[in-house]
């Protein structure tokens, strides 16, 4: 039983470390986009901007399909 508890504790510790690493990466500066935009841009902002772009393209595709247009 003791081994099972230590395995659970190890798993929780690793999960917490991964979550912290992901949060730290999201808040870190993106060198590529910061260089292109000439201001500090975080990885989180890059992901959000790309998500908006994907949603916009999906909306455009849906509108074109509903209007009967084809590519």
Helices and strands as residue ranges (DSSP letters): H 2-27, H 31-37, H 43-66
